[in-house]
């Protein structure tokens, strides 16, 4: 026989259950919060068109950074061992030496040899060609004309992060994608001390902090688009859908399509607001993660970045574990290209086939760099530069004989032969 206390306890449990169900119906937000993350897997399908947009980007980045490194030296030239110290930032494959990479593009990097401190060994030095210097000046001019835009992108990146702070090491990985100059620490951060301040992490690493929050910038690209199109985000309970596009011929199952439609109807949480109330095991939390990456990629000049560049940003961006899985689960928003032996995340909506819809002035300059590097590589492959070197050696040899400078000629010829053979490696 059940006691009175037992009956009261059962009634209390039942009343709590009924109240909970009523509350869930009355407040849809909490209903979504209680949903678990739907286990849907969408397949990865190769997109050759977007692969073309990624192809060559790894070498272009390395080439442009080396140009900046050499150009930043007051002498305008550097020995190879100084350039190689920056290898970690170049992102070259492990099997390629920095010197071998530079010798692929003799129309950009001109090599000569000088004796080392002991005077017994000739060391390779590199300087920029006149053509490379001209394009570099175009880059400087482009940056000066859009410095406000670059500063805005940098400020928004820091606003996405906890305490508006990021380690310099992380910024170094993203500086090429953000359009920051090679020496951004001196030319940007220290020059704008009213905006940024340097500090130290507990582990001793340098960090950068945005001094003050800027409410004018605390709107995501998706929110600004919704406002410009006349949508009332507040009246629509914050529901905003991401632009979706799949690879041609992509077959989406009915179950996946239904889940995607429901997922798009979930409330959108701005990446610039506190999202600690979201349960990381829900679809709504995943939509917030997608929103963070969507905004992050819009801050990049070419709307793409290597996956490894964001893999260490979980804590600064306040994201849950395994947050990069959002890339695989949403192939209609992001495309993961495996071109150039690396995983590159591309924002689909930013491209019309393999071309950016909106081109930043710095992207136009990078296209000049790309054309210059490609032409130099092809000409070297045809042996053009090797023939020019041989012809130059013969002329120098004849001139030296006419001047009867046999001793000087021997040393000069030896150095030139060394240069010629190194270019043909």
N, C-alpha and C positions, 0 to 999 in steps of 0.2 A: 504494500500500500504506500502510495506517495505522500509524503508529509506536506504541510502547508508551505514550509520554506522551499521545498523542492518545486512545488507548483509555481510559487512566486518567481523562482529563479528561471524556470522554463518560460514564463510569460515575459520576463525581462529580456531574455535572449531573443524571443520571437519579436518583441516590440523593437528591439535594436535592429533586427534584420529588416523589418518592414520600413523603419525610418531610413535605413541605409538605401533601400531600393527607391524610396520616394525621393531622397536627396540626389541619387544618381540621375533620375529622370528629370528633376528640376534643374540640375546643373550639368549640362553636357560636358563642360570642361573637365570636371572630375570623372565623368564617365570615361572620357578618352584617357585620362591619366591612369585609370585602372586597367586599361587594355595592355596586354603584353605585346612585345614586338612580333609582328606577323612573320612567320618563317617562309619568306618567298625568295627564291633564287632566280635571278635573271642571268642568262648566259652572256658571256663576252663574245662579241663578233668583231672580227677585224674590219677596220674602216680604212681602206687604202687612201682615200681622199684626205682624211685628217692625218694619216701617217705622213703624207707629203708635207703637211704644215709643220710637222715636227722634224722631219729629216734634215740632217746637217746642223741642227740647232746646238748640239753639244760642242762641235768643233768651232762654230761661229762664236759661241760664248767664250771659249778658250782663246781664240784669236783676238777678239775684241779686248779681253782683259790684258793679254800680253801687250797689245798696242798701248793701252792706258798705262801699264807699268813702265814701259820704255819711255813714253812721252812725258811721264811725270818726273823723270830723272833730268836734272838741270843740264847734264852733258848730252842728253839726247841719245845715249847709247849705254849698253850694259853688258857685262860678261854673262855668259850662260849660267854660271853657278849662282849669280844673284837672281836671275829670272826664275831658276828652278826652285828657289825657296818658296815661291808662291804656288807650287804645284797643287797643293790642297784646295785652293780656290778655283783652279782651272777646270776641274772635273774631267780630266782626260782619262781614258781607259788605262789600266795598270800596265799594259804591254807597250805603251807608246812613251818614249822619252820626250821631254820638252824640246830638246834640240832637234830631234827627228821631226817632230810636229812642225816646228818653225821652218825647217828646210823644205817642207812641202810647198811653201808659199814664198818663193824668192822675190816675187814682185812686191811683197809686203815687208819682209824682214831681210835686210841686207847684212850678210855675214862678212866679217873680217877677223884677223887674228892679231893679237898683241902678246908680247912676252909676259909671263907672270912675274911675281916679285923676285923670284930667283934669277929670272932672265934666261932660264934653260928650256922652258916649255912655252909654246905658243898656245894661248887660250882663245877659244871662239868668243867673239863679241858680236852683238847685233844692234843695228840701228834701223829706223823706219825709212822706207822709201819716200820719195817726194809725193807719190800718189797716196800712200797711206797717211801721210801728214795732212794732206788736203782734206781727206775724209774725216780725219780726227778733228780738224778745225770745224768742219760741218757739225760734228757731234757736240763740240763745245758750244757753238752758236745755238743749236737746237735745245740744249739743256738750259742755257741762259734764258731763252725765250719762254720756256715752260717750267721754270723752277718752282713757281707757285703751285702748279699742278703736281709736281713730284713731291713737294712738301706736304700737300694735302693727302696724297696716297700714303706717305710715311706716317703722318699723324693718325690717319684712320686705322692703319695696321696696329699701331700702339694702342689705340682706343679699343680694338677688339680683344686686347690682352688684359689679363689680370693686373691690376695696379698700373695700367698703362706702361708696362715695362717689358723689355725683351733683352736677352743677352746679345752682345755684339756678335758672338759666334753664330747665332741664329740669323741675325740680320745679314751677315756675310753671305750666307747661303741663298738669301732672297734678293740681294741688292741688284743683281743683273735683271731679274724679273720685274722688280719695282722701278727700275730706271735710275737707281741711285748711282752717283759717280763712284769711280774706283776708290777715291780718297774721301768718301762721304763723312768720315769721322771728323776730319779737319775742315773740309770745304762746306759741310752742311750743318753737322751737329754743333760744333764749337762756334761756328759763325752765327748760329741762331740760338744763343744761350737763353733767350727769352722763351723759347719753345721747348728745348730739350736740356736735360741735365745728365751727366755721367755719374755712375755709381758702381758699387761692387756687390756681387752676390756673395752668399755665405761661403761658397767654394772658391772665392777669389777671382772669379771671372768678371770682366767688365760688363756693365749693362747700361741701357739707355732708357730714360723715362720721359714721357711727355709731361711737361710741367702742369698743364691745365687742361681739363676736359673741355671740348668744344661742342656745344649743343648743336651748332649749325651743321656739323659733320656727322651727327649721330643718326643718320638715316641711311639704310642700306640701298643698294642699287635697285632691288626689287620694290622697296617702299617708294622710292622716288619715281619709279616708272608707274606705280599704281596711282600716285597722286597726280602725275602729269596726264594720265589717261582719264582722270575724273572719278576714279573709284573712291568710295568712302570706306576706308579700311576699318574705321571704328564701328560704323553701322553694320559692316559685314562680319563683325566678331573677329577681326584680324585674320580672316581667311584669304590667303594669297597663294596662287598656284605658280609653280616654276615652269618656264618654257621647256617643252619636251620635244626631242627629235631623235629618231633612231636611224641606225645605218640602213641603207636601202636594202630591202629584202629581209629585214629583221622580223622574225615571226614571234609575236607576243601572245602567249596563251591566254584564254579567256579568264582563268583564275587570276593571273598576274595583272591583266588589264583592269579587272574589277578592283583588286587591291590598290592599284595605282590611282584609280579614280577616287577611291575613298581617302587615300593618303593625301592627295592634293587638296581635299576639302578640310583637312585638319587645320587648326589655328597656326598661323605663322608667328614665330617668336623672333623678334629682331636680334641679330647677333650683337647689338650694342646695348642690350638690356640684360639684367641679371636673370639667369635661367636655372638657378639652384633649386627651384620648386619642382622642376621636371624630373620625373622618374626615368632614369636612363634605359629602362627596359621597355619603354613604350615607343610607339610609332611617332608620337608627337615630339619626343626627345630627338628621335632620329631626324625629323624634319628640321629641327633647330640645328643639328650638326650639318645637314645639307645646306642650310641657310648660311652658316659660317663659312663653309668652303665656297659657296656660290659668291659671297661677298669678297672673300680673299682672292679668288681668281679674277674678279672684276678689278681688283687693285693692281693686278699684274699688267704690264704693258701689252703683252701678247696673249693674255688670258689663258696661260698655261704655266705649269711649273713641274719640276721633277717631284715625284712622290716622296722621295727621301727628304726633300726640303721642308715638308710639313709633318713628317712622321714624329719629330721630336717636339712638336708644339702642343701636345695634349694638355699639359698643365697651364701654360700661358693662356690658351684659348678656352680653358675650363671644359674640356670635352671628356666623355666617358671612355672606358677602355675599348680597344679595337675600333676606334672612331673612323679609321680609313676604310673600313668595310663599306661605308656609305658609297664609296666610289663604285664598288662592284654591284651594289644593290640598286643603283640608279644610273644605268648606262644610257638612259635617255637625256640625262642632264650632263654627265661627265663621260668622257671617253678616255680610257687608259691606253695610250700608245706604247708599244714595246719597241719602237724604232730606236736606233742608235744604242742598243744594248742597255736601255734604261727604261723605267716606267715613268712616263710623262702624263700628267693629268691635264686634259684639255676641256675647256668649257664649250660645249657644243653650240650654244646659242650665239656665241661671239663670232662664228665663222659662217661664211657662205662658200660652201665647198672647202677649198684649202686656203681661202683668203680671209683675213680679218675684215669684219664689216666696218669697224671704226679703227683707223690707223693713227697711232700717236706719231708726232714728228720724229721721235727717237727711233721708232720702228722703221721709218723711211731711211734713216741713216744706216741702220743695221742692214737694210736691204742692199745698200751700196757696199758695205763691208762684205756681205755674202757674195755679191757678184765679183768683187775684186779677188777674194780668196779662191773662188771657184775658177776664175780665169787663170790665176797663177798656178793652181794645181794642175789644170789641164795642159797649160803650156809647158810646165816642167815635165809632165808625163810624156809629152811629145819630144822632149829633149831640147826644147828651144833655148832654155837658159844655159844648158851645158855647152851648146854650140857657141853661144855668145861669149861665154867665159873662155873657151879655147881660142876664139878669134881675138879676144882682148889680150890673152897671154902672148899670142904671136906678135901682135903689134907692140906690146910693151918690150918684148925681147929684142925686136928689131931696133926700136928706139934706143934701148940701152946700149946696143952694139955701136950705134952711130955716135953716141956720147962717150964711148970708150970707158964705160963705168962697169967694168966686168965684175969687180967685187960686190958693188951694190946690186948689180943685176942678179947675182947668184942668190943673195938673201931674199930679194923681192920675188924672184921666180919660185923659190921654195915655198914662200908663204902663199902665193897664188895657187900653186898646185895643190897645196893642202886644202885651200878653200874649195877648189873645183871638185876634188875627190869627196869632200864632205857633203856637198850639195847633191851628189849623185847617189848617196847612200839610200 
